[in-house]
Amino acid sequence: MNQVDWSPGGIRHHLAIDSDDGSTIVRRIQDCEPILDYNKFLRSLGPQHYKGEDGTMWHYARVPNIILEDWIIKYGADVVLNDTDNDFIIKLIEREYPYLKVGDFRLA
């Protein structure tokens, strides 16, 4: 028995029953290519895109939901969703996920 459901954020759930032991297997995937293509386009616009009106707020990155979920599993929600200290996420993006950035600048 296979079933495919869509959830908000574009994450697909593939459910299957293992024929050997009857266990349920859930595979979650997201097509991240449109997000990564858009990030690349935004980088091509230069600083006028990612700098805020007064220069204090910058658009830094667009992170697909499936990657955000992976980070929450690996590092914990308290680290990933911490709105007072983003140093960990900024360093993680700079080090391992530079393609999520929407500008050619470094914050870490």
N, CA, C and O atoms as a printed pandas DataFrame, in Angstrom:
     atom_number atom_name residue_name chain_id  residue_number  x_coord  y_coord  z_coord
0              1         N          MET        A               1    0.839   -1.169    0.000
1              2        CA          MET        A               1    0.000    0.000    0.000
2              3         C          MET        A               1    0.890    1.240    0.000
3              4         O          MET        A               1    1.700    1.410    0.911
4              5         N          ASN        A               2    0.758    2.094   -0.987
5              6        CA          ASN        A               2    1.476    3.357   -1.044
6              7         C          ASN        A               2    0.481    4.496   -1.061
7              8         O          ASN        A               2   -0.599    4.383   -1.639
8              9         N          GLN        A               3    0.843    5.573   -0.434
9             10        CA          GLN        A               3   -0.013    6.739   -0.392
10            11         C          GLN        A               3    0.889    7.962   -0.409
11            12         O          GLN        A               3    1.925    7.982    0.256
12            13         N          VAL        A               4    0.500    8.981   -1.167
13            14        CA          VAL        A               4    1.264   10.214   -1.203
14            15         C          VAL        A               4    0.352   11.343   -0.770
15            16         O          VAL        A               4   -0.727   11.525   -1.335
16            17         N          ASP        A               5    0.773   12.095    0.221
17            18        CA          ASP        A               5    0.033   13.248    0.699
18            19         C          ASP        A               5    0.914   14.479    0.581
19            20         O          ASP        A               5    2.137   14.385    0.679
20            21         N          TRP        A               6    0.303   15.615    0.373
21            22        CA          TRP        A               6    1.025   16.882    0.379
22            23         C          TRP        A               6    0.715   17.595    1.671
23            24         O          TRP        A               6   -0.419   17.567    2.149
24            25         N          SER        A               7    1.709   18.229    2.233
25            26        CA          SER        A               7    1.484   19.029    3.428
26            27         C          SER        A               7    1.871   20.468    3.129
27            28         O          SER        A               7    2.543   20.726    2.130
28            29         N          PRO        A               8    1.468   21.399    3.962
29            30        CA          PRO        A               8    1.856   22.797    3.747
30            31         C          PRO        A               8    3.365   22.938    3.648
31            32         O          PRO        A               8    4.109   22.232    4.329
32            33         N          GLY        A               9    3.802   23.828    2.819
33            34        CA          GLY        A               9    5.234   24.038    2.646
34            35         C          GLY        A               9    5.841   23.197    1.552
35            36         O          GLY        A               9    7.052   23.255    1.341
36            37         N          GLY        A              10    5.048   22.420    0.849
37            38        CA          GLY        A              10    5.553   21.646   -0.275
38            39         C          GLY        A              10    6.270   20.363    0.090
39            40         O          GLY        A              10    6.967   19.795   -0.750
40            41         N          ILE        A              11    6.124   19.893    1.305
41            42        CA          ILE        A              11    6.769   18.648    1.708
42            43         C          ILE        A              11    5.841   17.484    1.379
43            44         O          ILE        A              11    4.674   17.472    1.770
44            45         N          ARG        A              12    6.379   16.508    0.656
45            46        CA          ARG        A              12    5.596   15.327    0.292
46            47         C          ARG        A              12    5.888   14.201    1.269
47            48         O          ARG        A              12    7.021   13.998    1.704
48            49         N          HIS        A              13    4.839   13.486    1.595
49            50        CA          HIS        A              13    4.956   12.321    2.469
50            51         C          HIS        A              13    4.689   11.077    1.626
51            52         O          HIS        A              13    3.617   10.940    1.036
52            53         N          HIS        A              14    5.651   10.185    1.573
53            54        CA          HIS        A              14    5.467    8.894    0.913
54            55         C          HIS        A              14    5.371    7.844    2.012
55            56         O          HIS        A              14    6.318    7.629    2.769
56            57         N          LEU        A              15    4.221    7.200    2.088
57            58        CA          LEU        A              15    4.024    6.154    3.087
58            59         C          LEU        A              15    3.987    4.799    2.397
59            60         O          LEU        A              15    3.382    4.651    1.335
60            61         N          ALA        A              16    4.629    3.825    2.998
61            62        CA          ALA        A              16    4.631    2.469    2.460
62            63         C          ALA        A              16    4.683    1.481    3.616
63            64         O          ALA        A              16    5.125    1.814    4.716
64            65         N          ILE        A              17    4.232    0.277    3.354
65            66        CA          ILE        A              17    4.293   -0.806    4.331
66            67         C          ILE        A              17    5.410   -1.757    3.897
67            68         O          ILE        A              17    5.424   -2.242    2.766
68            69         N          ASP        A              18    6.326   -2.010    4.796
69            70        CA          ASP        A              18    7.415   -2.931    4.516
70            71         C          ASP        A              18    6.836   -4.339    4.376
71            72         O          ASP        A              18    6.156   -4.826    5.280
72            73         N          SER        A              19    7.103   -4.985    3.257
73            74        CA          SER        A              19    6.533   -6.313    3.002
74            75         C          SER        A              19    7.153   -7.395    3.885
75            76         O          SER        A              19    6.548   -8.450    4.073
76            77         N          ASP        A              20    8.339   -7.157    4.427
77            78        CA          ASP        A              20    8.987   -8.157    5.265
78            79         C          ASP        A              20    8.426   -8.182    6.685
79            80         O          ASP        A              20    8.104   -9.250    7.207
80            81         N          ASP        A              21    8.307   -7.012    7.309
81            82        CA          ASP        A              21    7.901   -7.003    8.714
82            83         C          ASP        A              21    6.612   -6.212    8.981
83            84         O          ASP        A              21    6.160   -6.144   10.124
84            85         N          GLY        A              22    6.025   -5.622    7.954
85            86        CA          GLY        A              22    4.762   -4.905    8.113
86            87         C          GLY        A              22    4.886   -3.523    8.727
87            88         O          GLY        A              22    3.874   -2.881    9.011
88            89         N          SER        A              23    6.123   -3.047    8.938
89            90        CA          SER        A              23    6.297   -1.717    9.524
90            91         C          SER        A              23    5.983   -0.630    8.486
91            92         O          SER        A              23    6.075   -0.843    7.277
92            93         N          THR        A              24    5.618    0.517    9.004
93            94        CA          THR        A              24    5.307    1.658    8.144
94            95         C          THR        A              24    6.582    2.460    7.904
95            96         O          THR        A              24    7.335    2.752    8.833
96            97         N          ILE        A              25    6.804    2.805    6.658
97            98        CA          ILE        A              25    7.962    3.600    6.266
98            99         C          ILE        A              25    7.450    4.937    5.761
99           100         O          ILE        A              25    6.608    4.985    4.864
100          101         N          VAL        A              26    7.951    6.013    6.329
101          102        CA          VAL        A              26    7.563    7.354    5.902
102          103         C          VAL        A              26    8.797    8.051    5.351
103          104         O          VAL        A              26    9.821    8.159    6.026
104          105         N          ARG        A              27    8.684    8.511    4.141
105          106        CA          ARG        A              27    9.773    9.247    3.494
106          107         C          ARG        A              27    9.251   10.637    3.183
107          108         O          ARG        A              27    8.223   10.779    2.522
108          109         N          ARG        A              28    9.948   11.665    3.652
109          110        CA          ARG        A              28    9.514   13.045    3.439
110          111         C          ARG        A              28   10.502   13.717    2.500
111          112         O          ARG        A              28   11.712   13.661    2.719
112          113         N          ILE        A              29    9.982   14.357    1.446
113          114        CA          ILE        A              29   10.843   15.048    0.488
114          115         C          ILE        A              29   10.219   16.382    0.108
115          116         O          ILE        A              29    9.010   16.578    0.231
116          117         N          GLN        A              30   11.062   17.291   -0.353
117          118        CA          GLN        A              30   10.604   18.582   -0.849
118          119         C          GLN        A              30   11.443   18.943   -2.058
119          120         O          GLN        A              30   12.661   18.768   -2.044
120          121         N          ASP        A              31   10.806   19.444   -3.100
121          122        CA          ASP        A              31   11.521   19.949   -4.266
122          123         C          ASP        A              31   12.054   21.330   -3.902
123          124         O          ASP        A              31   11.299   22.303   -3.882
124          125         N          CYS        A              32   13.332   21.418   -3.619
125          126        CA          CYS        A              32   13.952   22.675   -3.187
126          127         C          CYS        A              32   14.488   23.497   -4.353
127          128         O          CYS        A              32   14.892   24.644   -4.164
128          129         N          GLU        A              33   14.494   22.929   -5.544
129          130        CA          GLU        A              33   15.081   23.621   -6.695
130          131         C          GLU        A              33   14.468   25.002   -6.950
131          132         O          GLU        A              33   15.219   25.945   -7.196
132          133         N          PRO        A              34   13.138   25.166   -6.904
133          134        CA          PRO        A              34   12.590   26.515   -7.126
134          135         C          PRO        A              34   13.071   27.528   -6.087
135          136         O          PRO        A              34   13.304   28.689   -6.424
136          137         N          ILE        A              35   13.223   27.111   -4.844
137          138        CA          ILE        A              35   13.699   28.011   -3.795
138          139         C          ILE        A              35   15.162   28.368   -4.048
139          140         O          ILE        A              35   15.543   29.532   -3.926
140          141         N          LEU        A              36   15.977   27.386   -4.396
141          142        CA          LEU        A              36   17.392   27.638   -4.647
142          143         C          LEU        A              36   17.589   28.499   -5.885
143          144         O          LEU        A              36   18.469   29.360   -5.912
144          145         N          ASP        A              37   16.767   28.270   -6.919
145          146        CA          ASP        A              37   16.832   29.119   -8.119
146          147         C          ASP        A              37   16.460   30.561   -7.788
147          148         O          ASP        A              37   17.085   31.498   -8.286
148          149         N          TYR        A              38   15.455   30.736   -6.959
149          150        CA          TYR        A              38   15.035   32.079   -6.574
150          151         C          TYR        A              38   16.110   32.754   -5.716
151          152         O          TYR        A              38   16.360   33.950   -5.864
152          153         N          ASN        A              39   16.748   31.992   -4.819
153          154        CA          ASN        A              39   17.861   32.541   -4.041
154          155         C          ASN        A              39   18.969   33.047   -4.965
155          156         O          ASN        A              39   19.522   34.126   -4.752
156          157         N          LYS        A              40   19.283   32.263   -5.982
157          158        CA          LYS        A              40   20.314   32.655   -6.944
158          159         C          LYS        A              40   19.906   33.937   -7.667
159          160         O          LYS        A              40   20.727   34.836   -7.853
160          161         N          PHE        A              41   18.650   34.021   -8.072
161          162        CA          PHE        A              41   18.147   35.229   -8.726
162          163         C          PHE        A              41   18.276   36.438   -7.792
163          164         O          PHE        A              41   18.728   37.504   -8.210
164          165         N          LEU        A              42   17.878   36.267   -6.527
165          166        CA          LEU        A              42   17.965   37.373   -5.569
166          167         C          LEU        A              42   19.412   37.817   -5.368
167          168         O          LEU        A              42   19.678   39.012   -5.233
168          169         N          ARG        A              43   20.346   36.870   -5.346
169          170        CA          ARG        A              43   21.758   37.238   -5.226
170          171         C          ARG        A              43   22.197   38.094   -6.403
171          172         O          ARG        A              43   23.038   38.980   -6.252
172          173         N          SER        A              44   21.627   37.831   -7.578
173          174        CA          SER        A              44   22.010   38.581   -8.774
174          175         C          SER        A              44   21.529   40.035   -8.734
175          176         O          SER        A              44   22.021   40.864   -9.499
176          177         N          LEU        A              45   20.579   40.356   -7.856
177          178        CA          LEU        A              45   20.045   41.717   -7.780
178          179         C          LEU        A              45   20.969   42.674   -7.039
179          180         O          LEU        A              45   20.828   43.890   -7.168
180          181         N          GLY        A              46   21.903   42.148   -6.274
181          182        CA          GLY        A              46   22.846   42.993   -5.560
182          183         C          GLY        A              46   22.287   43.564   -4.269
183          184         O          GLY        A              46   21.195   43.194   -3.838
184          185         N          PRO        A              47   23.046   44.474   -3.651
185          186        CA          PRO        A              47   22.703   44.986   -2.324
186          187         C          PRO        A              47   21.360   45.704   -2.230
187          188         O          PRO        A              47   20.742   45.700   -1.166
188          189         N          GLN        A              48   20.900   46.313   -3.301
189          190        CA          GLN        A              48   19.614   47.017   -3.208
190          191         C          GLN        A              48   18.479   46.075   -2.843
191          192         O          GLN        A              48   17.438   46.526   -2.366
192          193         N          HIS        A              49   18.658   44.776   -3.059
193          194        CA          HIS        A              49   17.621   43.815   -2.687
194          195         C          HIS        A              49   17.666   43.482   -1.198
195          196         O          HIS        A              49   16.646   43.557   -0.512
196          197         N          TYR        A              50   18.842   43.116   -0.700
197          198        CA          TYR        A              50   18.880   42.521    0.628
198          199         C          TYR        A              50   19.079   43.522    1.765
199          200         O          TYR        A              50   18.899   43.160    2.927
200          201         N          LYS        A              51   19.441   44.757    1.470
201          202        CA          LYS        A              51   19.558   45.753    2.541
202          203         C          LYS        A              51   18.192   46.349    2.829
203          204         O          LYS        A              51   17.405   46.586    1.912
204          205         N          GLY        A              52   17.912   46.589    4.087
205          206        CA          GLY        A              52   16.654   47.204    4.479
206          207         C          GLY        A              52   16.619   48.674    4.118
207          208         O          GLY        A              52   17.630   49.251    3.716
208          209         N          GLU        A              53   15.459   49.273    4.263
209          210        CA          GLU        A              53   15.263   50.687    3.940
210          211         C          GLU        A              53   16.298   51.576    4.620
211          212         O          GLU        A              53   16.887   52.448    3.980
212          213         N          ASP        A              54   16.519   51.359    5.907
213          214        CA          ASP        A              54   17.461   52.203    6.650
214          215         C          ASP        A              54   18.824   51.531    6.824
215          216         O          ASP        A              54   19.680   52.047    7.542
216          217         N          GLY        A              55   19.029   50.394    6.176
217          218        CA          GLY        A              55   20.307   49.702    6.233
218          219         C          GLY        A              55   20.525   48.857    7.479
219          220         O          GLY        A              55   21.604   48.289    7.647
220          221         N          THR        A              56   19.527   48.759    8.359
221          222        CA          THR        A              56   19.721   48.003    9.584
222          223         C          THR        A              56   19.205   46.568    9.490
223          224         O          THR        A              56   19.655   45.708   10.247
224          225         N          MET        A              57   18.298   46.297    8.604
225          226        CA          MET        A              57   17.755   44.942    8.485
226          227         C          MET        A              57   18.077   44.400    7.101
227          228         O          MET        A              57   17.854   45.063    6.087
228          229         N          TRP        A              58   18.603   43.190    7.081
229          230        CA          TRP        A              58   18.980   42.565    5.815
230          231         C          TRP        A              58   18.220   41.266    5.638
231          232         O          TRP        A              58   17.974   40.530    6.594
232          233         N          HIS        A              59   17.854   41.002    4.394
233          234        CA          HIS        A              59   17.303   39.697    4.024
234          235         C          HIS        A              59   18.516   38.797    3.828
235          236         O          HIS        A              59   19.323   39.035    2.929
236          237         N          TYR        A              60   18.654   37.775    4.654
237          238        CA          TYR        A              60   19.873   36.968    4.653
238          239         C          TYR        A              60   19.739   35.669    3.860
239          240         O          TYR        A              60   20.610   35.349    3.051
240          241         N          ALA        A              61   18.652   34.913    4.084
241          242        CA          ALA        A              61   18.547   33.589    3.465
242          243         C          ALA        A              61   17.093   33.159    3.364
243          244         O          ALA        A              61   16.227   33.649    4.088
244          245         N          ARG        A              62   16.848   32.231    2.449
245          246        CA          ARG        A              62   15.557   31.553    2.334
246          247         C          ARG        A              62   15.845   30.067    2.526
247          248         O          ARG        A              62   16.583   29.465    1.747
248          249         N          VAL        A              63   15.260   29.482    3.565
249          250        CA          VAL        A              63   15.558   28.094    3.939
250          251         C          VAL        A              63   14.332   27.235    3.660
251          252         O          VAL        A              63   13.265   27.489    4.218
252          253         N          PRO        A              64   14.467   26.207    2.793
253          254        CA          PRO        A              64   13.343   25.297    2.563
254          255         C          PRO        A              64   12.904   24.620    3.861
255          256         O          PRO        A              64   13.724   24.348    4.738
256          257         N          ASN        A              65   11.631   24.357    3.972
257          258        CA          ASN        A              65   11.067   23.755    5.183
258          259         C          ASN        A              65   11.721   22.428    5.537
259          260         O          ASN        A              65   11.928   22.143    6.716
260          261         N          ILE        A              66   12.049   21.616    4.548
261          262        CA          ILE        A              66   12.622   20.299    4.817
262          263         C          ILE        A              66   14.006   20.431    5.470
263          264         O          ILE        A              66   14.377   19.609    6.308
264          265         N          ILE        A              67   14.763   21.459    5.086
265          266        CA          ILE        A              67   16.070   21.697    5.699
266          267         C          ILE        A              67   15.881   22.232    7.111
267          268         O          ILE        A              67   16.598   21.833    8.028
268          269         N          LEU        A              68   14.924   23.130    7.289
269          270        CA          LEU        A              68   14.626   23.651    8.620
270          271         C          LEU        A              68   14.232   22.523    9.569
271          272         O          LEU        A              68   14.678   22.491   10.716
272          273         N          GLU        A              69   13.401   21.603    9.096
273          274        CA          GLU        A              69   13.020   20.448    9.917
274          275         C          GLU        A              69   14.233   19.596   10.269
275          276         O          GLU        A              69   14.363   19.128   11.400
276          277         N          ASP        A              70   15.116   19.395    9.301
277          278        CA          ASP        A              70   16.331   18.612    9.544
278          279         C          ASP        A              70   17.189   19.279   10.618
279          280         O          ASP        A              70   17.717   18.601   11.499
280          281         N          TRP        A              71   17.329   20.594   10.548
281          282        CA          TRP        A              71   18.107   21.319   11.559
282          283         C          TRP        A              71   17.471   21.173   12.937
283          284         O          TRP        A              71   18.175   20.994   13.931
284          285         N          ILE        A              72   16.142   21.249   13.000
285          286        CA          ILE        A              72   15.457   21.115   14.289
286          287         C          ILE        A              72   15.706   19.735   14.886
287          288         O          ILE        A              72   15.911   19.607   16.092
288          289         N          ILE        A              73   15.688   18.703   14.044
289          290        CA          ILE        A              73   15.963   17.339   14.518
290          291         C          ILE        A              73   17.409   17.218   14.986
291          292         O          ILE        A              73   17.669   16.639   16.041
292          293         N          LYS        A              74   18.359   17.759   14.210
293          294        CA          LYS        A              74   19.784   17.630   14.535
294          295         C          LYS        A              74   20.214   18.488   15.724
295          296         O          LYS        A              74   20.954   18.027   16.593
296          297         N          TYR        A              75   19.745   19.743   15.760
297          298        CA          TYR        A              75   20.281   20.711   16.714
298          299         C          TYR        A              75   19.283   21.137   17.797
299          300         O          TYR        A              75   19.670   21.749   18.792
300          301         N          GLY        A              76   18.010   20.816   17.605
301          302        CA          GLY        A              76   16.988   21.169   18.584
302          303         C          GLY        A              76   16.269   22.459   18.236
303          304         O          GLY        A              76   16.867   23.396   17.709
304          305         N          ALA        A              77   14.985   22.496   18.536
305          306        CA          ALA        A              77   14.161   23.664   18.220
306          307         C          ALA        A              77   14.625   24.899   18.971
307          308         O          ALA        A              77   14.554   26.010   18.445
308          309         N          ASP        A              78   15.100   24.714   20.202
309          310        CA          ASP        A              78   15.536   25.868   20.987
310          311         C          ASP        A              78   16.749   26.555   20.360
311          312         O          ASP        A              78   16.933   27.757   20.553
312          313         N          VAL        A              79   17.572   25.829   19.622
313          314        CA          VAL        A              79   18.732   26.406   18.947
314          315         C          VAL        A              79   18.317   27.013   17.605
315          316         O          VAL        A              79   18.683   28.147   17.294
316          317         N          VAL        A              80   17.567   26.269   16.827
317          318        CA          VAL        A              80   17.216   26.691   15.470
318          319         C          VAL        A              80   16.214   27.836   15.464
319          320         O          VAL        A              80   16.334   28.753   14.652
320          321         N          LEU        A              81   15.243   27.800   16.344
321          322        CA          LEU        A              81   14.181   28.799   16.335
322          323         C          LEU        A              81   14.407   29.919   17.335
323          324         O          LEU        A              81   13.486   30.684   17.624
324          325         N          ASN        A              82   15.601   30.025   17.861
325          326        CA          ASN        A              82   15.945   31.067   18.825
326          327         C          ASN        A              82   15.965   32.414   18.113
327          328         O          ASN        A              82   16.801   32.636   17.237
328          329         N          ASP        A              83   15.064   33.306   18.475
329          330        CA          ASP        A              83   14.985   34.596   17.782
330          331         C          ASP        A              83   15.845   35.682   18.426
331          332         O          ASP        A              83   15.855   36.817   17.950
332          333         N          THR        A              84   16.559   35.357   19.491
333          334        CA          THR        A              84   17.409   36.359   20.127
334          335         C          THR        A              84   18.885   36.202   19.775
335          336         O          THR        A              84   19.646   37.161   19.900
336          337         N          ASP        A              85   19.304   35.025   19.343
337          338        CA          ASP        A              85   20.700   34.785   19.013
338          339         C          ASP        A              85   20.766   33.885   17.786
339          340         O          ASP        A              85   20.577   32.673   17.881
340          341         N          ASN        A              86   21.035   34.485   16.648
341          342        CA          ASN        A              86   21.051   33.732   15.395
342          343         C          ASN        A              86   22.462   33.337   14.965
343          344         O          ASN        A              86   22.645   32.869   13.842
344          345         N          ASP        A              87   23.466   33.513   15.831
345          346        CA          ASP        A              87   24.843   33.231   15.445
346          347         C          ASP        A              87   25.047   31.804   14.963
347          348         O          ASP        A              87   25.755   31.577   13.982
348          349         N          PHE        A              88   24.433   30.839   15.642
349          350        CA          PHE        A              88   24.616   29.441   15.252
350          351         C          PHE        A              88   24.113   29.202   13.829
351          352         O          PHE        A              88   24.811   28.596   13.015
352          353         N          ILE        A              89   22.909   29.675   13.532
353          354        CA          ILE        A              89   22.325   29.456   12.201
354          355         C          ILE        A              89   23.118   30.198   11.133
355          356         O          ILE        A              89   23.345   29.663   10.047
356          357         N          ILE        A              90   23.538   31.413   11.427
357          358        CA          ILE        A              90   24.326   32.179   10.450
358          359         C          ILE        A              90   25.629   31.452   10.147
359          360         O          ILE        A              90   26.013   31.333    8.983
360          361         N          LYS        A              91   26.309   30.967   11.172
361          362        CA          LYS        A              91   27.561   30.226   10.953
362          363         C          LYS        A              91   27.309   28.926   10.199
363          364         O          LYS        A              91   28.109   28.536    9.349
364          365         N          LEU        A              92   26.206   28.256   10.505
365          366        CA          LEU        A              92   25.860   27.017    9.804
366          367         C          LEU        A              92   25.614   27.287    8.320
367          368         O          LEU        A              92   26.105   26.549    7.466
368          369         N          ILE        A              93   24.866   28.330    8.012
369          370        CA          ILE        A              93   24.594   28.668    6.609
370          371         C          ILE        A              93   25.887   29.063    5.903
371          372         O          ILE        A              93   26.143   28.607    4.788
372          373         N          GLU        A              94   26.701   29.897    6.530
373          374        CA          GLU        A              94   27.968   30.319    5.914
374          375         C          GLU        A              94   28.872   29.120    5.626
375          376         O          GLU        A              94   29.513   29.055    4.578
376          377         N          ARG        A              95   28.918   28.178    6.560
377          378        CA          ARG        A              95   29.828   27.040    6.459
378          379         C          ARG        A              95   29.322   25.940    5.529
379          380         O          ARG        A              95   30.085   25.409    4.723
380          381         N          GLU        A              96   28.025   25.593    5.638
381          382        CA          GLU        A              96   27.532   24.402    4.939
382          383         C          GLU        A              96   26.432   24.653    3.918
383          384         O          GLU        A              96   26.176   23.793    3.075
384          385         N          TYR        A              97   25.771   25.815    3.969
385          386        CA          TYR        A              97   24.617   26.065    3.112
386          387         C          TYR        A              97   24.663   27.447    2.464
387          388         O          TYR        A              97   23.662   28.161    2.518
388          389         N          PRO        A              98   25.773   27.856    1.854
389          390        CA          PRO        A              98   25.842   29.220    1.291
390          391         C          PRO        A              98   24.829   29.469    0.174
391          392         O          PRO        A              98   24.495   30.620   -0.107
392          393         N          TYR        A              99   24.345   28.425   -0.454
393          394        CA          TYR        A              99   23.361   28.563   -1.523
394          395         C          TYR        A              99   21.990   28.977   -1.007
395          396         O          TYR        A              99   21.107   29.292   -1.804
396          397         N          LEU        A             100   21.791   28.983    0.310
397          398        CA          LEU        A             100   20.531   29.459    0.874
398          399         C          LEU        A             100   20.523   30.980    1.021
399          400         O          LEU        A             100   19.470   31.580    1.234
400          401         N          LYS        A             101   21.693   31.597    0.908
401          402        CA          LYS        A             101   21.791   33.047    1.057
402          403         C          LYS        A             101   21.192   33.760   -0.155
403          404         O          LYS        A             101   21.198   33.237   -1.270
404          405         N          VAL        A             102   20.678   34.960    0.089
405          406        CA          VAL        A             102   20.076   35.749   -0.998
406          407         C          VAL        A             102   20.957   36.933   -1.390
407          408         O          VAL        A             102   20.554   37.761   -2.206
408          409         N          GLY        A             103   22.153   37.017   -0.815
409          410        CA          GLY        A             103   23.083   38.075   -1.152
410          411         C          GLY        A             103   24.508   37.585   -1.040
411          412         O          GLY        A             103   24.783   36.602   -0.352
412          413         N          ASP        A             104   25.413   38.269   -1.715
413          414        CA          ASP        A             104   26.838   37.903   -1.664
414          415         C          ASP        A             104   27.532   38.718   -0.584
415          416         O          ASP        A             104   28.273   39.655   -0.879
416          417         N          PHE        A             105   27.289   38.358    0.648
417          418        CA          PHE        A             105   27.906   39.003    1.794
418          419         C          PHE        A             105   28.068   37.956    2.885
419          420         O          PHE        A             105   27.454   36.890    2.839
420          421         N          ARG        A             106   28.890   38.270    3.851
421          422        CA          ARG        A             106   29.115   37.357    4.972
422          423         C          ARG        A             106   28.732   38.053    6.272
423          424         O          ARG        A             106   29.045   39.227    6.474
424          425         N          LEU        A             107   28.056   37.325    7.146
425          426        CA          LEU        A             107   27.734   37.844    8.467
426          427         C          LEU        A             107   28.524   37.140    9.559
427          428         O          LEU        A             107   28.502   37.565   10.714
428          429         N          ALA        A             108   29.224   36.066    9.202
429          430        CA          ALA        A             108   30.002   35.325   10.208
430          431         C          ALA        A             108   31.431   35.179    9.753
431          432         O          ALA        A             108   32.246   34.586   10.460
